[in-house]
Amino acid sequence: MTVEEAIRTAMEYEARVRDVYAEEAGKATDPAARRVLSLLSREEQGHLDYLIARMRDWTATGQVSLATLATLIPSGERLAEAAKNLGQRMAMTQAERASALVTLRKAEAAERATAAWYHKVVDELAGATEKAMFARFLEIEEGHAAIVQAEIDSVTGLGFWFDVPEFQLEAE
C-alpha cells in the first residue's frame, strides 16, 4: 500500500465514521447522547481535515509532515476519574435503551473497523513518519471504541466502565 492510497482510504473511513455519528446525533432524543455523538462527529471531521492537509503535503512535496493530531476526547486518566462517580445503569425506558443500543452498536462497529484498518496500515507502511501518523490515528480510534463500549456497558448495566468493575459480584 502506498502512502497516497493509505491517506485516501483513511479519508473514506473517517468520513464514514463521522457520518454515523452525525446521523445518530440528529436522531438522538437524549441531550447527553446528542452531545456525545456530536462531539465524536466533530472529532472525526477533525481527522478528515487533518488527512486532507496531509494529502496536500504529499501532493506538493511527495512527503507527509507529521503535524500533531489533537483529540477532543479527554485522556484515559480523566475518563477513569469521572467513571468513579458511576454507580448504576442509565435511567431509560426499554424503548430508549433499545434505541441507544442500536446507535451504540453501529458506532462500535464503525470504530472497530476503522481501528482494524489503521492497525493494518501501521503494519504495512515502511516509512517511520507515515507509521507514526497512522499509529496516532489507531490510538485515537481505539480510544473512541473504548468510549462507545463504556456507553454500551452503562446502558446495559453490565457493571463495568472502561473494563473496571463498578461492583463486585463476590463477597469480600
PAZAMAR-843899 format. One record per residue (C-alpha): residue in one letter; x, y, z. Coordinates in pm, 1 decimal, always signed. Example, Ala and Ser with C-alpha at 12.3 -4.5 7.8 and 13.67 -1.06 7.14 Angstrom:
aa, x, y, z
a, +1230.0, -450.0, +780.0
s, +1367.0, -106.0, +714.0
END
This chain:
aa, x, y, z
m, +0.0, +0.0, +0.0
t, +133.3, +342.7, -89.3
v, +112.3, +645.7, +137.1
e, -129.7, +809.8, -102.7
e, -357.3, +504.2, -102.8
a, -342.9, +493.8, +277.2
i, -437.5, +859.8, +311.7
r, -721.0, +834.4, +59.5
t, -863.3, +523.3, +223.3
a, -825.3, +676.4, +569.7
m, -1028.1, +974.3, +445.6
e, -1306.0, +734.7, +342.6
y, -1303.4, +562.2, +683.9
e, -1306.1, +891.5, +873.1
a, -1591.6, +1030.1, +661.7
r, -1791.0, +710.2, +715.3
v, -1747.9, +718.4, +1094.3
r, -1821.2, +1092.5, +1103.2
d, -2142.8, +1033.8, +912.5
v, -2252.7, +757.5, +1151.7
y, -2209.6, +990.4, +1448.3
a, -2372.3, +1288.1, +1274.8
e, -2672.9, +1081.7, +1163.8
e, -2721.8, +929.6, +1507.7
a, -2677.9, +1267.8, +1679.2
g, -2957.9, +1400.7, +1460.1
k, -3186.5, +1118.2, +1573.8
a, -3093.0, +1128.8, +1943.9
t, -3365.0, +1248.2, +2179.0
d, -3148.1, +1248.3, +2490.4
p, -2946.6, +1573.1, +2517.5
a, -2643.0, +1397.3, +2670.2
a, -2638.7, +1135.8, +2393.8
r, -2675.8, +1405.8, +2129.5
r, -2385.1, +1596.6, +2284.3
v, -2154.2, +1292.8, +2290.5
l, -2244.7, +1187.0, +1936.7
s, -2197.6, +1541.9, +1808.1
l, -1859.6, +1564.3, +1980.6
l, -1746.8, +1239.0, +1821.5
s, -1873.0, +1357.8, +1480.9
r, -1667.5, +1678.5, +1516.6
e, -1366.5, +1472.5, +1623.7
e, -1393.8, +1258.8, +1310.8
q, -1429.8, +1572.0, +1095.1
g, -1107.6, +1696.7, +1253.0
h, -941.6, +1372.3, +1147.8
l, -1068.9, +1419.5, +794.6
d, -938.5, +1778.7, +786.6
y, -600.0, +1655.4, +909.9
l, -585.6, +1391.0, +637.2
i, -679.8, +1644.7, +368.7
a, -388.2, +1860.9, +483.2
r, -152.2, +1561.3, +477.8
m, -270.5, +1477.1, +124.8
r, -189.8, +1834.3, +18.8
d, +159.6, +1789.9, +164.5
w, +201.5, +1460.9, -16.6
t, +80.0, +1600.3, -348.4
a, +301.3, +1909.2, -323.1
t, +622.3, +1755.1, -189.3
g, +599.7, +1375.9, -205.3
q, +629.5, +1368.2, +173.6
v, +389.2, +1389.7, +463.1
s, +451.0, +1622.5, +753.1
l, +386.0, +1479.3, +1095.4
a, +169.9, +1755.0, +1241.3
t, +15.6, +1696.8, +1582.3
l, -320.3, +1522.3, +1569.3
a, -518.1, +1652.3, +1863.5
t, -825.5, +1492.5, +2014.9
l, -1136.9, +1644.9, +2169.9
i, -1178.4, +1339.2, +2391.0
p, -1041.0, +1361.0, +2746.2
s, -745.1, +1146.5, +2843.3
g, -796.9, +794.3, +2970.9
e, -697.6, +907.8, +3319.0
r, -959.3, +1181.5, +3320.9
l, -1228.9, +944.6, +3195.4
a, -1133.8, +685.9, +3457.5
e, -1161.5, +950.3, +3729.4
a, -1506.4, +1052.1, +3607.1
a, -1609.4, +686.7, +3595.9
k, -1559.1, +658.2, +3971.6
n, -1883.4, +851.6, +4012.7
l, -2084.1, +597.4, +3815.5
g, -2278.3, +354.9, +4020.1
q, -2580.6, +243.3, +3826.2
r, -2727.9, +183.6, +3487.8
m, -2851.6, +486.9, +3298.8
a, -3218.1, +567.6, +3368.9
m, -3403.3, +491.9, +3045.2
t, -3722.1, +334.1, +2923.9
q, -3692.6, -0.4, +2745.9
a, -3755.4, +171.8, +2411.0
e, -3486.7, +433.4, +2482.4
r, -3244.9, +161.0, +2590.4
a, -3309.3, -42.0, +2273.8
s, -3265.9, +265.9, +2053.5
a, -2945.5, +365.3, +2234.3
l, -2803.0, +16.9, +2189.5
v, -2874.1, +18.7, +1814.8
t, -2692.4, +350.7, +1787.1
l, -2401.3, +242.1, +2004.3
r, -2357.2, -92.0, +1828.2
k, -2345.2, +88.1, +1492.9
a, -2083.7, +329.6, +1628.4
e, -1885.7, +47.0, +1785.1
a, -1875.6, -146.8, +1456.9
a, -1758.5, +163.0, +1266.4
e, -1486.9, +241.2, +1523.4
r, -1361.5, -116.8, +1541.0
a, -1346.5, -147.7, +1160.5
t, -1158.8, +181.1, +1136.5
a, -914.0, +84.6, +1412.3
a, -851.4, -255.2, +1248.7
w, -776.5, -85.7, +918.8
y, -533.8, +159.3, +1085.8
h, -360.5, -133.6, +1252.9
k, -311.7, -293.1, +910.4
v, -174.1, +32.5, +768.0
v, +74.5, +73.2, +1053.6
d, +197.0, -282.0, +990.0
e, +226.4, -234.1, +612.0
l, +375.1, +113.2, +565.6
a, +752.9, +134.8, +551.8
g, +828.8, +495.6, +644.7
a, +869.8, +590.0, +1010.3
t, +684.2, +922.3, +969.3
e, +392.7, +756.5, +792.7
k, +378.9, +477.6, +1052.0
a, +377.1, +735.6, +1331.4
m, +97.0, +934.7, +1169.1
f, -127.4, +631.6, +1132.0
a, -29.2, +493.0, +1473.7
r, -172.0, +811.6, +1626.8
f, -497.0, +753.7, +1436.4
l, -503.0, +395.5, +1565.2
e, -457.1, +516.6, +1922.9
i, -741.0, +768.9, +1894.0
e, -982.0, +530.2, +1719.7
e, -917.3, +261.7, +1981.7
g, -999.3, +526.8, +2242.4
h, -1323.9, +606.6, +2062.7
a, -1412.3, +236.3, +2057.3
a, -1345.6, +218.4, +2432.7
i, -1573.7, +516.6, +2493.2
v, -1851.4, +359.9, +2289.0
q, -1804.1, +28.4, +2473.2
a, -1824.0, +212.3, +2805.8
e, -2150.0, +370.5, +2694.2
i, -2283.8, +27.5, +2596.0
d, -2186.0, -107.0, +2937.4
s, -2355.5, +186.2, +3106.3
v, -2676.9, +142.3, +2905.5
t, -2688.7, -233.7, +2956.0
g, -2593.0, -218.0, +3322.1
l, -2314.5, -471.7, +3293.5
g, -2141.9, -313.5, +3589.5
f, -1830.8, -202.8, +3402.9
w, -1691.1, +129.1, +3288.5
f, -1378.0, +107.0, +3074.1
d, -1336.0, -255.3, +3187.5
v, -1331.6, -154.7, +3555.7
p, -1597.3, -325.1, +3770.6
e, -1842.3, -83.7, +3932.5
f, -1927.1, -350.4, +4190.6
q, -1804.1, -689.7, +4296.6
l, -2013.1, -999.9, +4247.4
e, -1826.3, -1198.9, +4511.0
a, -1832.0, -1133.0, +4882.4
e, -1514.3, -985.4, +5020.3
END
